[in-house]
Structure formats: C-alpha cells, structure tokens
C-alpha cells in the first residue's frame, strides 16, 4: 500500500471514530476537520492518478520520451 493509501485509510478510520462520538461539539469539530483533511488528500491522490494515466496514455499513443512533460503529441485538428 502506498503512503497515500495509508493516509487515506488512517483518516477514514479516524473519521469513523469521530462520527461515532458526534454527541458533543468537540467531536463535530474534529469530524469536520478530518473531512477537510480527507478531501485534500483524496484530491491530491486523484491528481496523481490522473498524471500517471496521462503519462501512460502518451506513451501508448506513440509519444517519444522527448514528448513526455509537454503533453505528448497533439491530435489533428478538424476543419
């Protein structure tokens, strides 16, 4: 499991624990803070996955190593 997956699992576990104690205002604040942290970690992880996907898509489309990082070959424009 990658570090990102481990962080997501830990935040999820802490969120579940906080939601079980929602009776007091401190637990609600903790749950809200954890929700924001989890959202940020998930956005970062999804962005990383998107970047990995695009690199693989560029390689599969026949992009050479010199094209990586510049978005790869551009599709032909239609008139």
PDB file of N, CA, C and O in Angstrom:
ATOM      1  N   UNK A   1       0.848  -1.160   0.000  1.00  0.00           N
ATOM      2  CA  UNK A   1       0.000   0.000   0.000  1.00  0.00           C
ATOM      3  C   UNK A   1       0.904   1.237   0.000  1.00  0.00           C
ATOM      4  O   UNK A   1       1.867   1.315   0.762  1.00  0.00           O
ATOM      5  N   UNK A   2       0.580   2.188  -0.857  1.00  0.00           N
ATOM      6  CA  UNK A   2       1.391   3.401  -0.947  1.00  0.00           C
ATOM      7  C   UNK A   2       1.133   4.296   0.261  1.00  0.00           C
ATOM      8  O   UNK A   2       0.194   4.081   1.028  1.00  0.00           O
ATOM      9  N   UNK A   3       1.973   5.285   0.410  1.00  0.00           N
ATOM     10  CA  UNK A   3       1.816   6.234   1.523  1.00  0.00           C
ATOM     11  C   UNK A   3       0.464   6.952   1.429  1.00  0.00           C
ATOM     12  O   UNK A   3      -0.199   7.177   2.442  1.00  0.00           O
ATOM     13  N   UNK A   4       0.066   7.305   0.215  1.00  0.00           N
ATOM     14  CA  UNK A   4      -1.224   7.967   0.029  1.00  0.00           C
ATOM     15  C   UNK A   4      -2.379   7.093   0.468  1.00  0.00           C
ATOM     16  O   UNK A   4      -3.305   7.569   1.124  1.00  0.00           O
ATOM     17  N   UNK A   5      -2.333   5.802   0.107  1.00  0.00           N
ATOM     18  CA  UNK A   5      -3.387   4.876   0.516  1.00  0.00           C
ATOM     19  C   UNK A   5      -3.416   4.709   2.034  1.00  0.00           C
ATOM     20  O   UNK A   5      -4.485   4.630   2.638  1.00  0.00           O
ATOM     21  N   UNK A   6      -2.237   4.656   2.638  1.00  0.00           N
ATOM     22  CA  UNK A   6      -2.151   4.514   4.088  1.00  0.00           C
ATOM     23  C   UNK A   6      -2.754   5.733   4.781  1.00  0.00           C
ATOM     24  O   UNK A   6      -3.483   5.595   5.764  1.00  0.00           O
ATOM     25  N   UNK A   7      -2.452   6.920   4.270  1.00  0.00           N
ATOM     26  CA  UNK A   7      -3.001   8.153   4.842  1.00  0.00           C
ATOM     27  C   UNK A   7      -4.528   8.193   4.707  1.00  0.00           C
ATOM     28  O   UNK A   7      -5.224   8.592   5.641  1.00  0.00           O
ATOM     29  N   UNK A   8      -5.041   7.786   3.557  1.00  0.00           N
ATOM     30  CA  UNK A   8      -6.493   7.753   3.345  1.00  0.00           C
ATOM     31  C   UNK A   8      -7.153   6.780   4.318  1.00  0.00           C
ATOM     32  O   UNK A   8      -8.187   7.093   4.907  1.00  0.00           O
ATOM     33  N   UNK A   9      -6.557   5.605   4.486  1.00  0.00           N
ATOM     34  CA  UNK A   9      -7.111   4.606   5.412  1.00  0.00           C
ATOM     35  C   UNK A   9      -7.098   5.131   6.844  1.00  0.00           C
ATOM     36  O   UNK A   9      -8.065   4.934   7.580  1.00  0.00           O
ATOM     37  N   UNK A  10      -6.022   5.793   7.248  1.00  0.00           N
ATOM     38  CA  UNK A  10      -5.931   6.330   8.608  1.00  0.00           C
ATOM     39  C   UNK A  10      -6.957   7.438   8.836  1.00  0.00           C
ATOM     40  O   UNK A  10      -7.630   7.457   9.867  1.00  0.00           O
ATOM     41  N   UNK A  11      -7.078   8.353   7.888  1.00  0.00           N
ATOM     42  CA  UNK A  11      -8.061   9.433   8.028  1.00  0.00           C
ATOM     43  C   UNK A  11      -9.488   8.875   8.059  1.00  0.00           C
ATOM     44  O   UNK A  11     -10.336   9.371   8.801  1.00  0.00           O
ATOM     45  N   UNK A  12      -9.744   7.858   7.264  1.00  0.00           N
ATOM     46  CA  UNK A  12     -11.069   7.230   7.245  1.00  0.00           C
ATOM     47  C   UNK A  12     -11.370   6.574   8.589  1.00  0.00           C
ATOM     48  O   UNK A  12     -12.482   6.685   9.103  1.00  0.00           O
ATOM     49  N   UNK A  13     -10.382   5.895   9.151  1.00  0.00           N
ATOM     50  CA  UNK A  13     -10.560   5.259  10.454  1.00  0.00           C
ATOM     51  C   UNK A  13     -10.841   6.311  11.529  1.00  0.00           C
ATOM     52  O   UNK A  13     -11.741   6.139  12.350  1.00  0.00           O
ATOM     53  N   UNK A  14     -10.066   7.402  11.520  1.00  0.00           N
ATOM     54  CA  UNK A  14     -10.273   8.472  12.498  1.00  0.00           C
ATOM     55  C   UNK A  14     -11.638   9.150  12.301  1.00  0.00           C
ATOM     56  O   UNK A  14     -12.300   9.523  13.269  1.00  0.00           O
ATOM     57  N   UNK A  15     -12.047   9.302  11.039  1.00  0.00           N
ATOM     58  CA  UNK A  15     -13.351   9.905  10.748  1.00  0.00           C
ATOM     59  C   UNK A  15     -14.464   9.024  11.301  1.00  0.00           C
ATOM     60  O   UNK A  15     -15.396   9.522  11.933  1.00  0.00           O
ATOM     61  N   UNK A  16     -14.372   7.734  11.069  1.00  0.00           N
ATOM     62  CA  UNK A  16     -15.387   6.803  11.583  1.00  0.00           C
ATOM     63  C   UNK A  16     -15.472   6.882  13.107  1.00  0.00           C
ATOM     64  O   UNK A  16     -16.561   6.895  13.681  1.00  0.00           O
ATOM     65  N   UNK A  17     -14.318   6.934  13.744  1.00  0.00           N
ATOM     66  CA  UNK A  17     -14.287   7.030  15.199  1.00  0.00           C
ATOM     67  C   UNK A  17     -14.919   8.336  15.675  1.00  0.00           C
ATOM     68  O   UNK A  17     -15.666   8.339  16.653  1.00  0.00           O
ATOM     69  N   UNK A  18     -14.630   9.434  14.998  1.00  0.00           N
ATOM     70  CA  UNK A  18     -15.208  10.730  15.373  1.00  0.00           C
ATOM     71  C   UNK A  18     -16.715  10.751  15.168  1.00  0.00           C
ATOM     72  O   UNK A  18     -17.444  11.333  15.971  1.00  0.00           O
ATOM     73  N   UNK A  19     -17.182  10.124  14.102  1.00  0.00           N
ATOM     74  CA  UNK A  19     -18.621  10.124  13.823  1.00  0.00           C
ATOM     75  C   UNK A  19     -19.398   9.298  14.846  1.00  0.00           C
ATOM     76  O   UNK A  19     -20.586   9.535  15.067  1.00  0.00           O
ATOM     77  N   UNK A  20     -18.737   8.343  15.457  1.00  0.00           N
ATOM     78  CA  UNK A  20     -19.405   7.557  16.493  1.00  0.00           C
ATOM     79  C   UNK A  20     -19.598   8.371  17.773  1.00  0.00           C
ATOM     80  O   UNK A  20     -20.431   8.022  18.610  1.00  0.00           O
ATOM     81  N   UNK A  21     -18.823   9.467  17.930  1.00  0.00           N
ATOM     82  CA  UNK A  21     -18.885  10.299  19.131  1.00  0.00           C
ATOM     83  C   UNK A  21     -19.531  11.654  18.851  1.00  0.00           C
ATOM     84  O   UNK A  21     -19.230  12.618  19.555  1.00  0.00           O
ATOM     85  N   UNK A  22     -20.386  11.764  17.873  1.00  0.00           N
ATOM     86  CA  UNK A  22     -20.879  13.057  17.416  1.00  0.00           C
ATOM     87  C   UNK A  22     -21.697  13.801  18.468  1.00  0.00           C
ATOM     88  O   UNK A  22     -22.146  14.913  18.192  1.00  0.00           O
ATOM     89  N   UNK A  23     -21.909  13.259  19.630  1.00  0.00           N
ATOM     90  CA  UNK A  23     -22.726  13.903  20.639  1.00  0.00           C
ATOM     91  C   UNK A  23     -22.253  15.274  21.080  1.00  0.00           C
ATOM     92  O   UNK A  23     -23.088  16.146  21.321  1.00  0.00           O
ATOM     93  N   UNK A  24     -20.960  15.507  21.198  1.00  0.00           N
ATOM     94  CA  UNK A  24     -20.501  16.808  21.682  1.00  0.00           C
ATOM     95  C   UNK A  24     -19.921  17.657  20.549  1.00  0.00           C
ATOM     96  O   UNK A  24     -19.589  17.155  19.475  1.00  0.00           O
ATOM     97  N   UNK A  25     -19.809  18.956  20.823  1.00  0.00           N
ATOM     98  CA  UNK A  25     -19.361  19.892  19.780  1.00  0.00           C
ATOM     99  C   UNK A  25     -17.897  19.655  19.399  1.00  0.00           C
ATOM    100  O   UNK A  25     -17.521  19.879  18.248  1.00  0.00           O
ATOM    101  N   UNK A  26     -17.073  19.210  20.336  1.00  0.00           N
ATOM    102  CA  UNK A  26     -15.665  18.936  20.021  1.00  0.00           C
ATOM    103  C   UNK A  26     -15.548  17.800  18.998  1.00  0.00           C
ATOM    104  O   UNK A  26     -14.729  17.870  18.082  1.00  0.00           O
ATOM    105  N   UNK A  27     -16.360  16.767  19.154  1.00  0.00           N
ATOM    106  CA  UNK A  27     -16.339  15.650  18.208  1.00  0.00           C
ATOM    107  C   UNK A  27     -16.808  16.110  16.832  1.00  0.00           C
ATOM    108  O   UNK A  27     -16.271  15.664  15.818  1.00  0.00           O
ATOM    109  N   UNK A  28     -17.795  16.991  16.783  1.00  0.00           N
ATOM    110  CA  UNK A  28     -18.259  17.523  15.490  1.00  0.00           C
ATOM    111  C   UNK A  28     -17.168  18.343  14.809  1.00  0.00           C
ATOM    112  O   UNK A  28     -16.964  18.233  13.600  1.00  0.00           O
ATOM    113  N   UNK A  29     -16.465  19.168  15.593  1.00  0.00           N
ATOM    114  CA  UNK A  29     -15.351  19.946  15.021  1.00  0.00           C
ATOM    115  C   UNK A  29     -14.244  19.032  14.501  1.00  0.00           C
ATOM    116  O   UNK A  29     -13.677  19.271  13.434  1.00  0.00           O
ATOM    117  N   UNK A  30     -13.945  17.986  15.264  1.00  0.00           N
ATOM    118  CA  UNK A  30     -12.920  17.030  14.852  1.00  0.00           C
ATOM    119  C   UNK A  30     -13.338  16.327  13.562  1.00  0.00           C
ATOM    120  O   UNK A  30     -12.525  16.158  12.653  1.00  0.00           O
ATOM    121  N   UNK A  31     -14.600  15.920  13.483  1.00  0.00           N
ATOM    122  CA  UNK A  31     -15.096  15.252  12.273  1.00  0.00           C
ATOM    123  C   UNK A  31     -15.052  16.194  11.070  1.00  0.00           C
ATOM    124  O   UNK A  31     -14.707  15.775   9.965  1.00  0.00           O
ATOM    125  N   UNK A  32     -15.399  17.458  11.281  1.00  0.00           N
ATOM    126  CA  UNK A  32     -15.345  18.427  10.176  1.00  0.00           C
ATOM    127  C   UNK A  32     -13.905  18.641   9.712  1.00  0.00           C
ATOM    128  O   UNK A  32     -13.642  18.709   8.512  1.00  0.00           O
ATOM    129  N   UNK A  33     -12.980  18.746  10.656  1.00  0.00           N
ATOM    130  CA  UNK A  33     -11.571  18.921  10.306  1.00  0.00           C
ATOM    131  C   UNK A  33     -11.047  17.698   9.533  1.00  0.00           C
ATOM    132  O   UNK A  33     -10.330  17.838   8.542  1.00  0.00           O
ATOM    133  N   UNK A  34     -11.414  16.515  10.000  1.00  0.00           N
ATOM    134  CA  UNK A  34     -10.986  15.293   9.324  1.00  0.00           C
ATOM    135  C   UNK A  34     -11.579  15.195   7.925  1.00  0.00           C
ATOM    136  O   UNK A  34     -10.922  14.712   7.003  1.00  0.00           O
ATOM    137  N   UNK A  35     -12.818  15.652   7.763  1.00  0.00           N
ATOM    138  CA  UNK A  35     -13.438  15.633   6.433  1.00  0.00           C
ATOM    139  C   UNK A  35     -12.658  16.526   5.477  1.00  0.00           C
ATOM    140  O   UNK A  35     -12.451  16.162   4.319  1.00  0.00           O
ATOM    141  N   UNK A  36     -12.229  17.678   5.943  1.00  0.00           N
ATOM    142  CA  UNK A  36     -11.442  18.589   5.098  1.00  0.00           C
ATOM    143  C   UNK A  36     -10.089  17.978   4.770  1.00  0.00           C
ATOM    144  O   UNK A  36      -9.632  18.051   3.629  1.00  0.00           O
ATOM    145  N   UNK A  37      -9.442  17.370   5.772  1.00  0.00           N
ATOM    146  CA  UNK A  37      -8.151  16.713   5.530  1.00  0.00           C
ATOM    147  C   UNK A  37      -8.295  15.572   4.526  1.00  0.00           C
ATOM    148  O   UNK A  37      -7.485  15.431   3.610  1.00  0.00           O
ATOM    149  N   UNK A  38      -9.334  14.764   4.709  1.00  0.00           N
ATOM    150  CA  UNK A  38      -9.560  13.629   3.805  1.00  0.00           C
ATOM    151  C   UNK A  38      -9.822  14.122   2.387  1.00  0.00           C
ATOM    152  O   UNK A  38      -9.317  13.543   1.426  1.00  0.00           O
ATOM    153  N   UNK A  39     -10.603  15.179   2.253  1.00  0.00           N
ATOM    154  CA  UNK A  39     -10.884  15.764   0.942  1.00  0.00           C
ATOM    155  C   UNK A  39      -9.593  16.208   0.254  1.00  0.00           C
ATOM    156  O   UNK A  39      -9.397  15.953  -0.934  1.00  0.00           O
ATOM    157  N   UNK A  40      -8.715  16.873   1.009  1.00  0.00           N
ATOM    158  CA  UNK A  40      -7.451  17.353   0.438  1.00  0.00           C
ATOM    159  C   UNK A  40      -6.565  16.189   0.001  1.00  0.00           C
ATOM    160  O   UNK A  40      -5.975  16.226  -1.079  1.00  0.00           O
ATOM    161  N   UNK A  41      -6.472  15.164   0.832  1.00  0.00           N
ATOM    162  CA  UNK A  41      -5.640  14.003   0.490  1.00  0.00           C
ATOM    163  C   UNK A  41      -6.209  13.277  -0.730  1.00  0.00           C
ATOM    164  O   UNK A  41      -5.456  12.857  -1.609  1.00  0.00           O
ATOM    165  N   UNK A  42      -7.527  13.131  -0.785  1.00  0.00           N
ATOM    166  CA  UNK A  42      -8.144  12.463  -1.936  1.00  0.00           C
ATOM    167  C   UNK A  42      -7.944  13.260  -3.224  1.00  0.00           C
ATOM    168  O   UNK A  42      -7.666  12.678  -4.272  1.00  0.00           O
ATOM    169  N   UNK A  43      -8.080  14.577  -3.157  1.00  0.00           N
ATOM    170  CA  UNK A  43      -7.844  15.411  -4.348  1.00  0.00           C
ATOM    171  C   UNK A  43      -6.410  15.249  -4.845  1.00  0.00           C
ATOM    172  O   UNK A  43      -6.174  15.118  -6.046  1.00  0.00           O
ATOM    173  N   UNK A  44      -5.452  15.259  -3.914  1.00  0.00           N
ATOM    174  CA  UNK A  44      -4.056  15.072  -4.288  1.00  0.00           C
ATOM    175  C   UNK A  44      -3.854  13.705  -4.926  1.00  0.00           C
ATOM    176  O   UNK A  44      -3.195  13.589  -5.960  1.00  0.00           O
ATOM    177  N   UNK A  45      -4.411  12.684  -4.319  1.00  0.00           N
ATOM    178  CA  UNK A  45      -4.253  11.316  -4.829  1.00  0.00           C
ATOM    179  C   UNK A  45      -4.881  11.164  -6.219  1.00  0.00           C
ATOM    180  O   UNK A  45      -4.289  10.541  -7.101  1.00  0.00           O
ATOM    181  N   UNK A  46      -6.072  11.729  -6.416  1.00  0.00           N
ATOM    182  CA  UNK A  46      -6.717  11.647  -7.724  1.00  0.00           C
ATOM    183  C   UNK A  46      -5.913  12.401  -8.781  1.00  0.00           C
ATOM    184  O   UNK A  46      -5.820  11.958  -9.926  1.00  0.00           O
ATOM    185  N   UNK A  47      -5.334  13.536  -8.401  1.00  0.00           N
ATOM    186  CA  UNK A  47      -4.500  14.293  -9.328  1.00  0.00           C
ATOM    187  C   UNK A  47      -3.271  13.485  -9.722  1.00  0.00           C
ATOM    188  O   UNK A  47      -2.886  13.464 -10.891  1.00  0.00           O
ATOM    189  N   UNK A  48      -2.657  12.822  -8.749  1.00  0.00           N
ATOM    190  CA  UNK A  48      -1.501  11.978  -9.041  1.00  0.00           C
ATOM    191  C   UNK A  48      -1.884  10.840  -9.987  1.00  0.00           C
ATOM    192  O   UNK A  48      -1.145  10.529 -10.921  1.00  0.00           O
ATOM    193  N   UNK A  49      -3.039  10.222  -9.743  1.00  0.00           N
ATOM    194  CA  UNK A  49      -3.502   9.140 -10.614  1.00  0.00           C
ATOM    195  C   UNK A  49      -3.753   9.651 -12.028  1.00  0.00           C
ATOM    196  O   UNK A  49      -3.410   8.979 -13.001  1.00  0.00           O
ATOM    197  N   UNK A  50      -4.353  10.841 -12.149  1.00  0.00           N
ATOM    198  CA  UNK A  50      -4.591  11.437 -13.466  1.00  0.00           C
ATOM    199  C   UNK A  50      -3.281  11.661 -14.205  1.00  0.00           C
ATOM    200  O   UNK A  50      -3.179  11.360 -15.394  1.00  0.00           O
ATOM    201  N   UNK A  51      -2.274  12.189 -13.506  1.00  0.00           N
ATOM    202  CA  UNK A  51      -0.976  12.420 -14.133  1.00  0.00           C
ATOM    203  C   UNK A  51      -0.369  11.108 -14.605  1.00  0.00           C
ATOM    204  O   UNK A  51       0.168  11.027 -15.709  1.00  0.00           O
ATOM    205  N   UNK A  52      -0.455  10.077 -13.761  1.00  0.00           N
ATOM    206  CA  UNK A  52       0.075   8.767 -14.156  1.00  0.00           C
ATOM    207  C   UNK A  52      -0.664   8.236 -15.378  1.00  0.00           C
ATOM    208  O   UNK A  52      -0.047   7.681 -16.287  1.00  0.00           O
ATOM    209  N   UNK A  53      -1.966   8.402 -15.403  1.00  0.00           N
ATOM    210  CA  UNK A  53      -2.762   7.935 -16.534  1.00  0.00           C
ATOM    211  C   UNK A  53      -2.357   8.651 -17.814  1.00  0.00           C
ATOM    212  O   UNK A  53      -2.199   8.018 -18.858  1.00  0.00           O
ATOM    213  N   UNK A  54      -2.188   9.973 -17.738  1.00  0.00           N
ATOM    214  CA  UNK A  54      -1.839  10.732 -18.932  1.00  0.00           C
ATOM    215  C   UNK A  54      -0.456  10.374 -19.441  1.00  0.00           C
ATOM    216  O   UNK A  54      -0.242  10.330 -20.653  1.00  0.00           O
ATOM    217  N   UNK A  55       0.484  10.119 -18.549  1.00  0.00           N
ATOM    218  CA  UNK A  55       1.815   9.696 -18.983  1.00  0.00           C
ATOM    219  C   UNK A  55       1.714   8.361 -19.712  1.00  0.00           C
ATOM    220  O   UNK A  55       2.328   8.182 -20.764  1.00  0.00           O
ATOM    221  N   UNK A  56       0.948   7.429 -19.165  1.00  0.00           N
ATOM    222  CA  UNK A  56       0.783   6.135 -19.830  1.00  0.00           C
ATOM    223  C   UNK A  56       0.044   6.281 -21.152  1.00  0.00           C
ATOM    224  O   UNK A  56       0.383   5.611 -22.128  1.00  0.00           O
ATOM    225  N   UNK A  57      -0.957   7.146 -21.196  1.00  0.00           N
ATOM    226  CA  UNK A  57      -1.696   7.354 -22.440  1.00  0.00           C
ATOM    227  C   UNK A  57      -0.796   7.953 -23.503  1.00  0.00           C
ATOM    228  O   UNK A  57      -0.894   7.582 -24.673  1.00  0.00           O
ATOM    229  N   UNK A  58       0.085   8.876 -23.118  1.00  0.00           N
ATOM    230  CA  UNK A  58       1.024   9.467 -24.071  1.00  0.00           C
ATOM    231  C   UNK A  58       1.981   8.419 -24.615  1.00  0.00           C
ATOM    232  O   UNK A  58       2.275   8.408 -25.811  1.00  0.00           O
ATOM    233  N   UNK A  59       2.464   7.546 -23.758  1.00  0.00           N
ATOM    234  CA  UNK A  59       3.385   6.502 -24.190  1.00  0.00           C
ATOM    235  C   UNK A  59       2.670   5.530 -25.125  1.00  0.00           C
ATOM    236  O   UNK A  59       3.228   5.119 -26.142  1.00  0.00           O
ATOM    237  N   UNK A  60       1.434   5.161 -24.780  1.00  0.00           N
ATOM    238  CA  UNK A  60       0.662   4.247 -25.613  1.00  0.00           C
ATOM    239  C   UNK A  60       0.325   4.861 -26.969  1.00  0.00           C
ATOM    240  O   UNK A  60       0.177   4.142 -27.957  1.00  0.00           O
ATOM    241  N   UNK A  61       0.202   6.189 -27.021  1.00  0.00           N
ATOM    242  CA  UNK A  61      -0.144   6.865 -28.269  1.00  0.00           C
ATOM    243  C   UNK A  61       1.066   7.054 -29.174  1.00  0.00           C
ATOM    244  O   UNK A  61       0.949   7.632 -30.255  1.00  0.00           O
ATOM    245  N   UNK A  62       2.211   6.575 -28.744  1.00  0.00           N
ATOM    246  CA  UNK A  62       3.392   6.670 -29.580  1.00  0.00           C
ATOM    247  C   UNK A  62       4.262   7.871 -29.294  1.00  0.00           C
ATOM    248  O   UNK A  62       5.134   8.208 -30.095  1.00  0.00           O
ATOM    249  N   UNK A  63       4.047   8.514 -28.181  1.00  0.00           N
ATOM    250  CA  UNK A  63       4.886   9.655 -27.832  1.00  0.00           C
ATOM    251  C   UNK A  63       6.270   9.156 -27.458  1.00  0.00           C
ATOM    252  O   UNK A  63       6.412   8.132 -26.789  1.00  0.00           O
ATOM    253  N   UNK A  64       7.251   9.857 -27.878  1.00  0.00           N
ATOM    254  CA  UNK A  64       8.615   9.525 -27.505  1.00  0.00           C
ATOM    255  C   UNK A  64       8.953  10.142 -26.165  1.00  0.00           C
ATOM    256  O   UNK A  64       8.188  10.953 -25.644  1.00  0.00           O
ATOM    257  N   UNK A  65      10.094   9.768 -25.600  1.00  0.00           N
ATOM    258  CA  UNK A  65      10.485  10.321 -24.308  1.00  0.00           C
ATOM    259  C   UNK A  65      10.598  11.839 -24.327  1.00  0.00           C
ATOM    260  O   UNK A  65      10.383  12.494 -23.307  1.00  0.00           O
ATOM    261  N   UNK A  66      10.936  12.396 -25.481  1.00  0.00           N
ATOM    262  CA  UNK A  66      11.066  13.847 -25.568  1.00  0.00           C
ATOM    263  C   UNK A  66       9.714  14.547 -25.480  1.00  0.00           C
ATOM    264  O   UNK A  66       9.659  15.737 -25.169  1.00  0.00           O
ATOM    265  N   UNK A  67       8.622  13.831 -25.746  1.00  0.00           N
ATOM    266  CA  UNK A  67       7.287  14.432 -25.687  1.00  0.00           C
ATOM    267  C   UNK A  67       6.695  14.421 -24.285  1.00  0.00           C
ATOM    268  O   UNK A  67       5.775  15.188 -24.001  1.00  0.00           O
ATOM    269  N   UNK A  68       7.203  13.567 -23.407  1.00  0.00           N
ATOM    270  CA  UNK A  68       6.650  13.484 -22.067  1.00  0.00           C
ATOM    271  C   UNK A  68       6.908  14.793 -21.339  1.00  0.00           C
ATOM    272  O   UNK A  68       7.989  15.372 -21.450  1.00  0.00           O
ATOM    273  N   UNK A  69       5.935  15.245 -20.612  1.00  0.00           N
ATOM    274  CA  UNK A  69       6.070  16.502 -19.895  1.00  0.00           C
ATOM    275  C   UNK A  69       5.584  17.687 -20.708  1.00  0.00           C
ATOM    276  O   UNK A  69       5.398  18.773 -20.157  1.00  0.00           O
ATOM    277  N   UNK A  70       5.376  17.508 -21.996  1.00  0.00           N
ATOM    278  CA  UNK A  70       4.848  18.588 -22.824  1.00  0.00           C
ATOM    279  C   UNK A  70       3.455  18.247 -23.322  1.00  0.00           C
ATOM    280  O   UNK A  70       2.930  18.910 -24.217  1.00  0.00           O
ATOM    281  N   UNK A  71       2.864  17.226 -22.751  1.00  0.00           N
ATOM    282  CA  UNK A  71       1.511  16.879 -23.141  1.00  0.00           C
ATOM    283  C   UNK A  71       1.456  15.854 -24.268  1.00  0.00           C
ATOM    284  O   UNK A  71       0.366  15.465 -24.687  1.00  0.00           O
ATOM    285  N   UNK A  72       2.600  15.411 -24.766  1.00  0.00           N
ATOM    286  CA  UNK A  72       2.614  14.393 -25.812  1.00  0.00           C
ATOM    287  C   UNK A  72       2.151  14.942 -27.162  1.00  0.00           C
ATOM    288  O   UNK A  72       1.930  16.144 -27.310  1.00  0.00           O
ATOM    289  N   UNK A  73       2.010  14.067 -28.122  1.00  0.00           N
ATOM    290  CA  UNK A  73       1.578  14.516 -29.443  1.00  0.00           C
ATOM    291  C   UNK A  73       0.155  15.055 -29.403  1.00  0.00           C
ATOM    292  O   UNK A  73      -0.685  14.548 -28.659  1.00  0.00           O
ATOM    293  N   UNK A  74      -0.108  16.048 -30.175  1.00  0.00           N
ATOM    294  CA  UNK A  74      -1.422  16.669 -30.221  1.00  0.00           C
ATOM    295  C   UNK A  74      -2.268  16.000 -31.298  1.00  0.00           C
ATOM    296  O   UNK A  74      -1.760  15.670 -32.369  1.00  0.00           O
ATOM    297  N   UNK A  75      -3.561  15.798 -31.020  1.00  0.00           N
ATOM    298  CA  UNK A  75      -4.445  15.186 -32.031  1.00  0.00           C
ATOM    299  C   UNK A  75      -4.622  16.161 -33.202  1.00  0.00           C
ATOM    300  O   UNK A  75      -4.527  17.376 -33.027  1.00  0.00           O
ATOM    301  N   UNK A  76      -4.876  15.623 -34.376  1.00  0.00           N
ATOM    302  CA  UNK A  76      -5.090  16.500 -35.521  1.00  0.00           C
ATOM    303  C   UNK A  76      -6.349  17.345 -35.318  1.00  0.00           C
ATOM    304  O   UNK A  76      -7.337  16.884 -34.747  1.00  0.00           O
ATOM    305  N   UNK A  77      -6.296  18.559 -35.784  1.00  0.00           N
ATOM    306  CA  UNK A  77      -7.470  19.440 -35.679  1.00  0.00           C
ATOM    307  C   UNK A  77      -8.356  19.211 -36.880  1.00  0.00           C
ATOM    308  O   UNK A  77      -7.883  19.007 -37.998  1.00  0.00           O
ATOM    309  N   UNK A  78      -9.669  19.251 -36.624  1.00  0.00           N
ATOM    310  CA  UNK A  78     -10.599  19.052 -37.747  1.00  0.00           C
ATOM    311  C   UNK A  78     -10.989  20.419 -38.295  1.00  0.00           C
ATOM    312  O   UNK A  78     -11.045  21.402 -37.556  1.00  0.00           O
ATOM    313  N   UNK A  79     -11.254  20.470 -39.583  1.00  0.00           N
ATOM    314  CA  UNK A  79     -11.577  21.748 -40.222  1.00  0.00           C
ATOM    315  C   UNK A  79     -13.026  22.082 -40.123  1.00  0.00           C
ATOM    316  O   UNK A  79     -13.453  23.127 -40.614  1.00  0.00           O
TER     317      UNK A  79
END
